Amino acid sequence: MARHTESVCRLCRREGMKLFLKGDRCFKEKCAFERRGYAPGQHGRRRGKVQGYGIQLREKQKVKRMYGVLERQFRNYFQKASRRKGITGTNLLQMLERRLDNVVYRLGFASSRAMARQLVAHGHILVNGRKVDVSSSLVGAGAVVSLKEASRKNEAIKICLDTAKGRGVPSWLELDADQFRGTVKQLPARDDITMPVQEQLIVELYSK
């Protein structure tokens, strides 16, 4: 499986905002974006103003990198979103939010989506009592996402859950930290996705 092997902090700097790709490090002073909040590279400080197509492209790249999906995957999500009833941009964000790795991250079992993908791939996650090791699986309303029994002793996961209790989980999810499980109460609405994303720019980009 293709994956990004270079510093993910460069991605945050390139997009000009925190994408929260490094877990707890993103909330500390060590965060690279806090220390160098300009684009990486020799000419990072002198990049010109982005306009038109460039704005649309940057928005697409930002969302793609935030959720950790590849270009072909992202385009497939957009095509599926455009065929569904409703607003294409909202459908797209809803599908990305419903990815199993994102749900694991939102529930607080992992400090980042990359860690969540690793948990899923290594078989630590159960959906409705059955092991699911495909991070791109879409969970539906009523699904119960939990840790398998042997994984509940993992100290790293316990630390993540303690942090999640303090920060809270989205309203469309319900976390039972004592039982190491969460429930998808309903599908996420647009108002539940609080990230600064202008999905209409992505729709315009792919509609050309």
PyMOL CGO cylinders between C-alpha atoms (Angstrom):
from pymol import cmd
from pymol.cgo import CYLINDER

trace = [
    CYLINDER, 0.00, 0.00, 0.00, 1.37, 3.40, -0.97, 0.3, 1, 1, 1, 1, 1, 1,
    CYLINDER, 1.37, 3.40, -0.97, 1.95, 5.76, 1.91, 0.3, 1, 1, 1, 1, 1, 1,
    CYLINDER, 1.95, 5.76, 1.91, 3.63, 9.05, 2.72, 0.3, 1, 1, 1, 1, 1, 1,
    CYLINDER, 3.63, 9.05, 2.72, 7.11, 8.33, 4.14, 0.3, 1, 1, 1, 1, 1, 1,
    CYLINDER, 7.11, 8.33, 4.14, 8.47, 11.87, 4.52, 0.3, 1, 1, 1, 1, 1, 1,
    CYLINDER, 8.47, 11.87, 4.52, 7.85, 14.33, 7.35, 0.3, 1, 1, 1, 1, 1, 1,
    CYLINDER, 7.85, 14.33, 7.35, 4.11, 14.93, 7.70, 0.3, 1, 1, 1, 1, 1, 1,
    CYLINDER, 4.11, 14.93, 7.70, 4.80, 18.27, 9.37, 0.3, 1, 1, 1, 1, 1, 1,
    CYLINDER, 4.80, 18.27, 9.37, 5.83, 19.54, 5.93, 0.3, 1, 1, 1, 1, 1, 1,
    CYLINDER, 5.83, 19.54, 5.93, 2.29, 18.83, 4.74, 0.3, 1, 1, 1, 1, 1, 1,
    CYLINDER, 2.29, 18.83, 4.74, 0.81, 21.08, 7.44, 0.3, 1, 1, 1, 1, 1, 1,
    CYLINDER, 0.81, 21.08, 7.44, 3.26, 23.84, 6.56, 0.3, 1, 1, 1, 1, 1, 1,
    CYLINDER, 3.26, 23.84, 6.56, 2.49, 23.49, 2.85, 0.3, 1, 1, 1, 1, 1, 1,
    CYLINDER, 2.49, 23.49, 2.85, -1.26, 23.81, 3.43, 0.3, 1, 1, 1, 1, 1, 1,
    CYLINDER, -1.26, 23.81, 3.43, -0.82, 26.71, 5.84, 0.3, 1, 1, 1, 1, 1, 1,
    CYLINDER, -0.82, 26.71, 5.84, -2.72, 25.13, 8.73, 0.3, 1, 1, 1, 1, 1, 1,
    CYLINDER, -2.72, 25.13, 8.73, -2.52, 22.33, 11.24, 0.3, 1, 1, 1, 1, 1, 1,
    CYLINDER, -2.52, 22.33, 11.24, -3.82, 19.05, 9.82, 0.3, 1, 1, 1, 1, 1, 1,
    CYLINDER, -3.82, 19.05, 9.82, -3.23, 17.23, 13.14, 0.3, 1, 1, 1, 1, 1, 1,
    CYLINDER, -3.23, 17.23, 13.14, -1.22, 14.43, 11.55, 0.3, 1, 1, 1, 1, 1, 1,
    CYLINDER, -1.22, 14.43, 11.55, 1.17, 13.90, 14.48, 0.3, 1, 1, 1, 1, 1, 1,
    CYLINDER, 1.17, 13.90, 14.48, -1.28, 13.36, 17.31, 0.3, 1, 1, 1, 1, 1, 1,
    CYLINDER, -1.28, 13.36, 17.31, -0.48, 15.04, 20.63, 0.3, 1, 1, 1, 1, 1, 1,
    CYLINDER, -0.48, 15.04, 20.63, 2.64, 16.70, 19.19, 0.3, 1, 1, 1, 1, 1, 1,
    CYLINDER, 2.64, 16.70, 19.19, 0.36, 19.03, 17.24, 0.3, 1, 1, 1, 1, 1, 1,
    CYLINDER, 0.36, 19.03, 17.24, -0.92, 20.50, 20.51, 0.3, 1, 1, 1, 1, 1, 1,
    CYLINDER, -0.92, 20.50, 20.51, 2.55, 21.20, 21.92, 0.3, 1, 1, 1, 1, 1, 1,
    CYLINDER, 2.55, 21.20, 21.92, 5.18, 23.85, 21.33, 0.3, 1, 1, 1, 1, 1, 1,
    CYLINDER, 5.18, 23.85, 21.33, 7.28, 21.29, 19.44, 0.3, 1, 1, 1, 1, 1, 1,
    CYLINDER, 7.28, 21.29, 19.44, 4.78, 21.43, 16.57, 0.3, 1, 1, 1, 1, 1, 1,
    CYLINDER, 4.78, 21.43, 16.57, 6.71, 22.37, 13.42, 0.3, 1, 1, 1, 1, 1, 1,
    CYLINDER, 6.71, 22.37, 13.42, 3.87, 24.59, 12.21, 0.3, 1, 1, 1, 1, 1, 1,
    CYLINDER, 3.87, 24.59, 12.21, 4.07, 26.64, 15.40, 0.3, 1, 1, 1, 1, 1, 1,
    CYLINDER, 4.07, 26.64, 15.40, 7.80, 27.18, 14.92, 0.3, 1, 1, 1, 1, 1, 1,
    CYLINDER, 7.80, 27.18, 14.92, 7.81, 27.62, 11.14, 0.3, 1, 1, 1, 1, 1, 1,
    CYLINDER, 7.81, 27.62, 11.14, 4.36, 28.52, 9.90, 0.3, 1, 1, 1, 1, 1, 1,
    CYLINDER, 4.36, 28.52, 9.90, 5.41, 29.01, 6.29, 0.3, 1, 1, 1, 1, 1, 1,
    CYLINDER, 5.41, 29.01, 6.29, 5.67, 26.65, 3.34, 0.3, 1, 1, 1, 1, 1, 1,
    CYLINDER, 5.67, 26.65, 3.34, 8.67, 24.28, 3.30, 0.3, 1, 1, 1, 1, 1, 1,
    CYLINDER, 8.67, 24.28, 3.30, 11.50, 24.56, 0.83, 0.3, 1, 1, 1, 1, 1, 1,
    CYLINDER, 11.50, 24.56, 0.83, 14.07, 27.11, -0.18, 0.3, 1, 1, 1, 1, 1, 1,
    CYLINDER, 14.07, 27.11, -0.18, 11.47, 29.62, -1.38, 0.3, 1, 1, 1, 1, 1, 1,
    CYLINDER, 11.47, 29.62, -1.38, 8.80, 28.86, 1.23, 0.3, 1, 1, 1, 1, 1, 1,
    CYLINDER, 8.80, 28.86, 1.23, 8.72, 32.36, 2.63, 0.3, 1, 1, 1, 1, 1, 1,
    CYLINDER, 8.72, 32.36, 2.63, 8.42, 33.97, -0.80, 0.3, 1, 1, 1, 1, 1, 1,
    CYLINDER, 8.42, 33.97, -0.80, 5.58, 32.00, -2.36, 0.3, 1, 1, 1, 1, 1, 1,
    CYLINDER, 5.58, 32.00, -2.36, 3.24, 34.22, -4.38, 0.3, 1, 1, 1, 1, 1, 1,
    CYLINDER, 3.24, 34.22, -4.38, -0.47, 34.64, -3.80, 0.3, 1, 1, 1, 1, 1, 1,
    CYLINDER, -0.47, 34.64, -3.80, -2.55, 31.64, -4.89, 0.3, 1, 1, 1, 1, 1, 1,
    CYLINDER, -2.55, 31.64, -4.89, -5.56, 32.34, -7.11, 0.3, 1, 1, 1, 1, 1, 1,
    CYLINDER, -5.56, 32.34, -7.11, -8.21, 30.53, -9.14, 0.3, 1, 1, 1, 1, 1, 1,
    CYLINDER, -8.21, 30.53, -9.14, -7.26, 26.94, -9.88, 0.3, 1, 1, 1, 1, 1, 1,
    CYLINDER, -7.26, 26.94, -9.88, -4.53, 27.05, -7.25, 0.3, 1, 1, 1, 1, 1, 1,
    CYLINDER, -4.53, 27.05, -7.25, -7.05, 27.77, -4.47, 0.3, 1, 1, 1, 1, 1, 1,
    CYLINDER, -7.05, 27.77, -4.47, -9.20, 24.83, -5.56, 0.3, 1, 1, 1, 1, 1, 1,
    CYLINDER, -9.20, 24.83, -5.56, -6.19, 22.53, -5.78, 0.3, 1, 1, 1, 1, 1, 1,
    CYLINDER, -6.19, 22.53, -5.78, -4.92, 23.49, -2.34, 0.3, 1, 1, 1, 1, 1, 1,
    CYLINDER, -4.92, 23.49, -2.34, -8.34, 22.82, -0.80, 0.3, 1, 1, 1, 1, 1, 1,
    CYLINDER, -8.34, 22.82, -0.80, -8.44, 19.36, -2.37, 0.3, 1, 1, 1, 1, 1, 1,
    CYLINDER, -8.44, 19.36, -2.37, -4.89, 18.59, -1.26, 0.3, 1, 1, 1, 1, 1, 1,
    CYLINDER, -4.89, 18.59, -1.26, -5.68, 19.77, 2.26, 0.3, 1, 1, 1, 1, 1, 1,
    CYLINDER, -5.68, 19.77, 2.26, -8.68, 17.47, 2.69, 0.3, 1, 1, 1, 1, 1, 1,
    CYLINDER, -8.68, 17.47, 2.69, -6.93, 14.55, 0.99, 0.3, 1, 1, 1, 1, 1, 1,
    CYLINDER, -6.93, 14.55, 0.99, -3.92, 14.84, 3.29, 0.3, 1, 1, 1, 1, 1, 1,
    CYLINDER, -3.92, 14.84, 3.29, -6.05, 15.41, 6.36, 0.3, 1, 1, 1, 1, 1, 1,
    CYLINDER, -6.05, 15.41, 6.36, -7.81, 12.07, 5.92, 0.3, 1, 1, 1, 1, 1, 1,
    CYLINDER, -7.81, 12.07, 5.92, -4.71, 10.30, 4.60, 0.3, 1, 1, 1, 1, 1, 1,
    CYLINDER, -4.71, 10.30, 4.60, -6.15, 9.04, 1.31, 0.3, 1, 1, 1, 1, 1, 1,
    CYLINDER, -6.15, 9.04, 1.31, -4.45, 8.80, -2.07, 0.3, 1, 1, 1, 1, 1, 1,
    CYLINDER, -4.45, 8.80, -2.07, -5.46, 10.68, -5.22, 0.3, 1, 1, 1, 1, 1, 1,
    CYLINDER, -5.46, 10.68, -5.22, -7.26, 7.78, -6.87, 0.3, 1, 1, 1, 1, 1, 1,
    CYLINDER, -7.26, 7.78, -6.87, -9.12, 6.98, -3.65, 0.3, 1, 1, 1, 1, 1, 1,
    CYLINDER, -9.12, 6.98, -3.65, -10.14, 10.58, -3.24, 0.3, 1, 1, 1, 1, 1, 1,
    CYLINDER, -10.14, 10.58, -3.24, -11.40, 10.82, -6.82, 0.3, 1, 1, 1, 1, 1, 1,
    CYLINDER, -11.40, 10.82, -6.82, -13.41, 7.62, -6.34, 0.3, 1, 1, 1, 1, 1, 1,
    CYLINDER, -13.41, 7.62, -6.34, -15.01, 9.10, -3.22, 0.3, 1, 1, 1, 1, 1, 1,
    CYLINDER, -15.01, 9.10, -3.22, -15.94, 12.22, -5.19, 0.3, 1, 1, 1, 1, 1, 1,
    CYLINDER, -15.94, 12.22, -5.19, -17.49, 10.18, -8.01, 0.3, 1, 1, 1, 1, 1, 1,
    CYLINDER, -17.49, 10.18, -8.01, -19.56, 8.17, -5.53, 0.3, 1, 1, 1, 1, 1, 1,
    CYLINDER, -19.56, 8.17, -5.53, -20.59, 11.37, -3.73, 0.3, 1, 1, 1, 1, 1, 1,
    CYLINDER, -20.59, 11.37, -3.73, -21.71, 12.98, -7.00, 0.3, 1, 1, 1, 1, 1, 1,
    CYLINDER, -21.71, 12.98, -7.00, -23.97, 10.01, -7.78, 0.3, 1, 1, 1, 1, 1, 1,
    CYLINDER, -23.97, 10.01, -7.78, -25.75, 10.17, -4.43, 0.3, 1, 1, 1, 1, 1, 1,
    CYLINDER, -25.75, 10.17, -4.43, -28.74, 12.32, -3.64, 0.3, 1, 1, 1, 1, 1, 1,
    CYLINDER, -28.74, 12.32, -3.64, -28.01, 15.57, -1.88, 0.3, 1, 1, 1, 1, 1, 1,
    CYLINDER, -28.01, 15.57, -1.88, -25.15, 18.05, -2.00, 0.3, 1, 1, 1, 1, 1, 1,
    CYLINDER, -25.15, 18.05, -2.00, -22.03, 16.53, -3.53, 0.3, 1, 1, 1, 1, 1, 1,
    CYLINDER, -22.03, 16.53, -3.53, -19.58, 18.32, -1.22, 0.3, 1, 1, 1, 1, 1, 1,
    CYLINDER, -19.58, 18.32, -1.22, -21.47, 17.31, 1.91, 0.3, 1, 1, 1, 1, 1, 1,
    CYLINDER, -21.47, 17.31, 1.91, -21.73, 13.72, 0.66, 0.3, 1, 1, 1, 1, 1, 1,
    CYLINDER, -21.73, 13.72, 0.66, -17.98, 13.67, 0.09, 0.3, 1, 1, 1, 1, 1, 1,
    CYLINDER, -17.98, 13.67, 0.09, -17.12, 14.87, 3.60, 0.3, 1, 1, 1, 1, 1, 1,
    CYLINDER, -17.12, 14.87, 3.60, -19.66, 12.51, 5.12, 0.3, 1, 1, 1, 1, 1, 1,
    CYLINDER, -19.66, 12.51, 5.12, -18.08, 9.51, 3.38, 0.3, 1, 1, 1, 1, 1, 1,
    CYLINDER, -18.08, 9.51, 3.38, -14.61, 10.52, 4.54, 0.3, 1, 1, 1, 1, 1, 1,
    CYLINDER, -14.61, 10.52, 4.54, -15.85, 10.93, 8.11, 0.3, 1, 1, 1, 1, 1, 1,
    CYLINDER, -15.85, 10.93, 8.11, -17.45, 7.46, 8.00, 0.3, 1, 1, 1, 1, 1, 1,
    CYLINDER, -17.45, 7.46, 8.00, -14.16, 5.75, 7.18, 0.3, 1, 1, 1, 1, 1, 1,
    CYLINDER, -14.16, 5.75, 7.18, -13.32, 3.25, 9.91, 0.3, 1, 1, 1, 1, 1, 1,
    CYLINDER, -13.32, 3.25, 9.91, -9.89, 4.73, 10.58, 0.3, 1, 1, 1, 1, 1, 1,
    CYLINDER, -9.89, 4.73, 10.58, -11.44, 8.17, 11.03, 0.3, 1, 1, 1, 1, 1, 1,
    CYLINDER, -11.44, 8.17, 11.03, -14.12, 6.83, 13.40, 0.3, 1, 1, 1, 1, 1, 1,
    CYLINDER, -14.12, 6.83, 13.40, -11.44, 5.09, 15.48, 0.3, 1, 1, 1, 1, 1, 1,
    CYLINDER, -11.44, 5.09, 15.48, -9.54, 8.40, 15.61, 0.3, 1, 1, 1, 1, 1, 1,
    CYLINDER, -9.54, 8.40, 15.61, -12.65, 10.46, 16.44, 0.3, 1, 1, 1, 1, 1, 1,
    CYLINDER, -12.65, 10.46, 16.44, -13.56, 8.08, 19.29, 0.3, 1, 1, 1, 1, 1, 1,
    CYLINDER, -13.56, 8.08, 19.29, -10.12, 8.63, 20.78, 0.3, 1, 1, 1, 1, 1, 1,
    CYLINDER, -10.12, 8.63, 20.78, -8.67, 5.13, 20.43, 0.3, 1, 1, 1, 1, 1, 1,
    CYLINDER, -8.67, 5.13, 20.43, -5.78, 6.70, 18.50, 0.3, 1, 1, 1, 1, 1, 1,
    CYLINDER, -5.78, 6.70, 18.50, -3.98, 10.04, 18.66, 0.3, 1, 1, 1, 1, 1, 1,
    CYLINDER, -3.98, 10.04, 18.66, -3.91, 10.42, 14.86, 0.3, 1, 1, 1, 1, 1, 1,
    CYLINDER, -3.91, 10.42, 14.86, -5.51, 8.90, 11.79, 0.3, 1, 1, 1, 1, 1, 1,
    CYLINDER, -5.51, 8.90, 11.79, -2.20, 7.23, 10.93, 0.3, 1, 1, 1, 1, 1, 1,
    CYLINDER, -2.20, 7.23, 10.93, -2.22, 5.45, 14.30, 0.3, 1, 1, 1, 1, 1, 1,
    CYLINDER, -2.22, 5.45, 14.30, -5.88, 4.56, 13.77, 0.3, 1, 1, 1, 1, 1, 1,
    CYLINDER, -5.88, 4.56, 13.77, -5.07, 2.97, 10.40, 0.3, 1, 1, 1, 1, 1, 1,
    CYLINDER, -5.07, 2.97, 10.40, -2.36, 0.91, 12.06, 0.3, 1, 1, 1, 1, 1, 1,
    CYLINDER, -2.36, 0.91, 12.06, -4.77, -0.30, 14.75, 0.3, 1, 1, 1, 1, 1, 1,
    CYLINDER, -4.77, -0.30, 14.75, -7.29, -1.32, 12.11, 0.3, 1, 1, 1, 1, 1, 1,
    CYLINDER, -7.29, -1.32, 12.11, -4.73, -3.00, 9.84, 0.3, 1, 1, 1, 1, 1, 1,
    CYLINDER, -4.73, -3.00, 9.84, -3.30, -5.02, 12.76, 0.3, 1, 1, 1, 1, 1, 1,
    CYLINDER, -3.30, -5.02, 12.76, -6.70, -6.37, 13.71, 0.3, 1, 1, 1, 1, 1, 1,
    CYLINDER, -6.70, -6.37, 13.71, -7.25, -4.49, 16.98, 0.3, 1, 1, 1, 1, 1, 1,
    CYLINDER, -7.25, -4.49, 16.98, -10.67, -3.11, 15.96, 0.3, 1, 1, 1, 1, 1, 1,
    CYLINDER, -10.67, -3.11, 15.96, -14.05, -4.85, 15.99, 0.3, 1, 1, 1, 1, 1, 1,
    CYLINDER, -14.05, -4.85, 15.99, -17.18, -3.59, 14.24, 0.3, 1, 1, 1, 1, 1, 1,
    CYLINDER, -17.18, -3.59, 14.24, -20.36, -5.08, 15.66, 0.3, 1, 1, 1, 1, 1, 1,
    CYLINDER, -20.36, -5.08, 15.66, -18.26, -7.77, 17.30, 0.3, 1, 1, 1, 1, 1, 1,
    CYLINDER, -18.26, -7.77, 17.30, -16.41, -8.83, 14.14, 0.3, 1, 1, 1, 1, 1, 1,
    CYLINDER, -16.41, -8.83, 14.14, -12.81, -8.00, 13.25, 0.3, 1, 1, 1, 1, 1, 1,
    CYLINDER, -12.81, -8.00, 13.25, -12.45, -5.54, 10.38, 0.3, 1, 1, 1, 1, 1, 1,
    CYLINDER, -12.45, -5.54, 10.38, -8.93, -4.80, 9.12, 0.3, 1, 1, 1, 1, 1, 1,
    CYLINDER, -8.93, -4.80, 9.12, -9.78, -2.52, 6.17, 0.3, 1, 1, 1, 1, 1, 1,
    CYLINDER, -9.78, -2.52, 6.17, -9.37, 1.09, 7.24, 0.3, 1, 1, 1, 1, 1, 1,
    CYLINDER, -9.37, 1.09, 7.24, -11.43, 2.45, 4.33, 0.3, 1, 1, 1, 1, 1, 1,
    CYLINDER, -11.43, 2.45, 4.33, -14.55, 0.51, 5.39, 0.3, 1, 1, 1, 1, 1, 1,
    CYLINDER, -14.55, 0.51, 5.39, -17.54, 2.81, 5.85, 0.3, 1, 1, 1, 1, 1, 1,
    CYLINDER, -17.54, 2.81, 5.85, -19.45, 2.43, 9.09, 0.3, 1, 1, 1, 1, 1, 1,
    CYLINDER, -19.45, 2.43, 9.09, -23.17, 3.02, 9.22, 0.3, 1, 1, 1, 1, 1, 1,
    CYLINDER, -23.17, 3.02, 9.22, -25.58, 4.39, 11.80, 0.3, 1, 1, 1, 1, 1, 1,
    CYLINDER, -25.58, 4.39, 11.80, -25.91, 2.06, 14.77, 0.3, 1, 1, 1, 1, 1, 1,
    CYLINDER, -25.91, 2.06, 14.77, -22.53, 0.41, 14.28, 0.3, 1, 1, 1, 1, 1, 1,
    CYLINDER, -22.53, 0.41, 14.28, -20.57, -0.42, 17.42, 0.3, 1, 1, 1, 1, 1, 1,
    CYLINDER, -20.57, -0.42, 17.42, -16.81, 0.06, 17.12, 0.3, 1, 1, 1, 1, 1, 1,
    CYLINDER, -16.81, 0.06, 17.12, -14.73, -1.52, 19.87, 0.3, 1, 1, 1, 1, 1, 1,
    CYLINDER, -14.73, -1.52, 19.87, -11.28, -2.80, 20.80, 0.3, 1, 1, 1, 1, 1, 1,
    CYLINDER, -11.28, -2.80, 20.80, -10.72, -6.52, 20.96, 0.3, 1, 1, 1, 1, 1, 1,
    CYLINDER, -10.72, -6.52, 20.96, -10.20, -7.87, 24.46, 0.3, 1, 1, 1, 1, 1, 1,
    CYLINDER, -10.20, -7.87, 24.46, -6.43, -8.43, 24.21, 0.3, 1, 1, 1, 1, 1, 1,
    CYLINDER, -6.43, -8.43, 24.21, -5.84, -4.86, 22.97, 0.3, 1, 1, 1, 1, 1, 1,
    CYLINDER, -5.84, -4.86, 22.97, -7.51, -3.17, 25.93, 0.3, 1, 1, 1, 1, 1, 1,
    CYLINDER, -7.51, -3.17, 25.93, -4.32, -3.49, 28.00, 0.3, 1, 1, 1, 1, 1, 1,
    CYLINDER, -4.32, -3.49, 28.00, -2.33, -1.40, 25.52, 0.3, 1, 1, 1, 1, 1, 1,
    CYLINDER, -2.33, -1.40, 25.52, -0.98, 1.60, 27.43, 0.3, 1, 1, 1, 1, 1, 1,
    CYLINDER, -0.98, 1.60, 27.43, -0.75, 3.83, 24.34, 0.3, 1, 1, 1, 1, 1, 1,
    CYLINDER, -0.75, 3.83, 24.34, -4.47, 3.31, 23.65, 0.3, 1, 1, 1, 1, 1, 1,
    CYLINDER, -4.47, 3.31, 23.65, -5.34, 4.03, 27.31, 0.3, 1, 1, 1, 1, 1, 1,
    CYLINDER, -5.34, 4.03, 27.31, -3.44, 7.32, 27.12, 0.3, 1, 1, 1, 1, 1, 1,
    CYLINDER, -3.44, 7.32, 27.12, -5.30, 8.26, 23.93, 0.3, 1, 1, 1, 1, 1, 1,
    CYLINDER, -5.30, 8.26, 23.93, -8.65, 7.49, 25.56, 0.3, 1, 1, 1, 1, 1, 1,
    CYLINDER, -8.65, 7.49, 25.56, -7.81, 9.60, 28.60, 0.3, 1, 1, 1, 1, 1, 1,
    CYLINDER, -7.81, 9.60, 28.60, -7.01, 12.48, 26.27, 0.3, 1, 1, 1, 1, 1, 1,
    CYLINDER, -7.01, 12.48, 26.27, -10.25, 11.94, 24.32, 0.3, 1, 1, 1, 1, 1, 1,
    CYLINDER, -10.25, 11.94, 24.32, -12.28, 12.23, 27.52, 0.3, 1, 1, 1, 1, 1, 1,
    CYLINDER, -12.28, 12.23, 27.52, -10.93, 15.72, 28.03, 0.3, 1, 1, 1, 1, 1, 1,
    CYLINDER, -10.93, 15.72, 28.03, -11.39, 16.90, 24.44, 0.3, 1, 1, 1, 1, 1, 1,
    CYLINDER, -11.39, 16.90, 24.44, -14.69, 15.16, 23.83, 0.3, 1, 1, 1, 1, 1, 1,
    CYLINDER, -14.69, 15.16, 23.83, -15.98, 13.29, 20.78, 0.3, 1, 1, 1, 1, 1, 1,
    CYLINDER, -15.98, 13.29, 20.78, -18.25, 14.50, 17.94, 0.3, 1, 1, 1, 1, 1, 1,
    CYLINDER, -18.25, 14.50, 17.94, -21.97, 14.59, 18.67, 0.3, 1, 1, 1, 1, 1, 1,
    CYLINDER, -21.97, 14.59, 18.67, -22.71, 11.88, 16.09, 0.3, 1, 1, 1, 1, 1, 1,
    CYLINDER, -22.71, 11.88, 16.09, -20.59, 9.41, 18.08, 0.3, 1, 1, 1, 1, 1, 1,
    CYLINDER, -20.59, 9.41, 18.08, -20.99, 8.08, 21.60, 0.3, 1, 1, 1, 1, 1, 1,
    CYLINDER, -20.99, 8.08, 21.60, -17.97, 6.83, 23.55, 0.3, 1, 1, 1, 1, 1, 1,
    CYLINDER, -17.97, 6.83, 23.55, -18.05, 4.34, 26.41, 0.3, 1, 1, 1, 1, 1, 1,
    CYLINDER, -18.05, 4.34, 26.41, -14.42, 4.57, 27.49, 0.3, 1, 1, 1, 1, 1, 1,
    CYLINDER, -14.42, 4.57, 27.49, -14.83, 2.08, 30.34, 0.3, 1, 1, 1, 1, 1, 1,
    CYLINDER, -14.83, 2.08, 30.34, -15.99, -0.60, 27.88, 0.3, 1, 1, 1, 1, 1, 1,
    CYLINDER, -15.99, -0.60, 27.88, -13.52, 0.48, 25.15, 0.3, 1, 1, 1, 1, 1, 1,
    CYLINDER, -13.52, 0.48, 25.15, -16.27, 0.93, 22.59, 0.3, 1, 1, 1, 1, 1, 1,
    CYLINDER, -16.27, 0.93, 22.59, -18.11, 3.62, 20.71, 0.3, 1, 1, 1, 1, 1, 1,
    CYLINDER, -18.11, 3.62, 20.71, -21.42, 3.79, 18.89, 0.3, 1, 1, 1, 1, 1, 1,
    CYLINDER, -21.42, 3.79, 18.89, -22.27, 5.63, 15.68, 0.3, 1, 1, 1, 1, 1, 1,
    CYLINDER, -22.27, 5.63, 15.68, -25.50, 7.29, 16.81, 0.3, 1, 1, 1, 1, 1, 1,
    CYLINDER, -25.50, 7.29, 16.81, -26.22, 8.78, 13.40, 0.3, 1, 1, 1, 1, 1, 1,
    CYLINDER, -26.22, 8.78, 13.40, -24.48, 9.70, 10.19, 0.3, 1, 1, 1, 1, 1, 1,
    CYLINDER, -24.48, 9.70, 10.19, -22.50, 12.94, 10.47, 0.3, 1, 1, 1, 1, 1, 1,
    CYLINDER, -22.50, 12.94, 10.47, -24.27, 16.08, 9.28, 0.3, 1, 1, 1, 1, 1, 1,
    CYLINDER, -24.27, 16.08, 9.28, -22.38, 18.98, 7.73, 0.3, 1, 1, 1, 1, 1, 1,
    CYLINDER, -22.38, 18.98, 7.73, -22.61, 20.95, 10.97, 0.3, 1, 1, 1, 1, 1, 1,
    CYLINDER, -22.61, 20.95, 10.97, -20.86, 18.08, 12.79, 0.3, 1, 1, 1, 1, 1, 1,
    CYLINDER, -20.86, 18.08, 12.79, -17.75, 18.49, 10.62, 0.3, 1, 1, 1, 1, 1, 1,
    CYLINDER, -17.75, 18.49, 10.62, -16.10, 21.50, 12.20, 0.3, 1, 1, 1, 1, 1, 1,
    CYLINDER, -16.10, 21.50, 12.20, -12.85, 21.49, 10.23, 0.3, 1, 1, 1, 1, 1, 1,
    CYLINDER, -12.85, 21.49, 10.23, -12.23, 24.63, 8.11, 0.3, 1, 1, 1, 1, 1, 1,
    CYLINDER, -12.23, 24.63, 8.11, -13.05, 23.05, 4.76, 0.3, 1, 1, 1, 1, 1, 1,
    CYLINDER, -13.05, 23.05, 4.76, -14.66, 24.69, 1.73, 0.3, 1, 1, 1, 1, 1, 1,
    CYLINDER, -14.66, 24.69, 1.73, -15.88, 21.59, -0.05, 0.3, 1, 1, 1, 1, 1, 1,
    CYLINDER, -15.88, 21.59, -0.05, -17.48, 23.61, -2.87, 0.3, 1, 1, 1, 1, 1, 1,
    CYLINDER, -17.48, 23.61, -2.87, -13.98, 24.43, -4.12, 0.3, 1, 1, 1, 1, 1, 1,
    CYLINDER, -13.98, 24.43, -4.12, -13.29, 20.70, -4.48, 0.3, 1, 1, 1, 1, 1, 1,
    CYLINDER, -13.29, 20.70, -4.48, -16.55, 20.22, -6.38, 0.3, 1, 1, 1, 1, 1, 1,
    CYLINDER, -16.55, 20.22, -6.38, -15.59, 23.05, -8.74, 0.3, 1, 1, 1, 1, 1, 1,
    CYLINDER, -15.59, 23.05, -8.74, -12.14, 21.54, -9.27, 0.3, 1, 1, 1, 1, 1, 1,
    CYLINDER, -12.14, 21.54, -9.27, -13.43, 18.11, -10.26, 0.3, 1, 1, 1, 1, 1, 1,
    CYLINDER, -13.43, 18.11, -10.26, -16.31, 19.52, -12.30, 0.3, 1, 1, 1, 1, 1, 1,
    CYLINDER, -16.31, 19.52, -12.30, -14.04, 21.22, -14.84, 0.3, 1, 1, 1, 1, 1, 1,
]
cmd.load_cgo(trace, "trace")
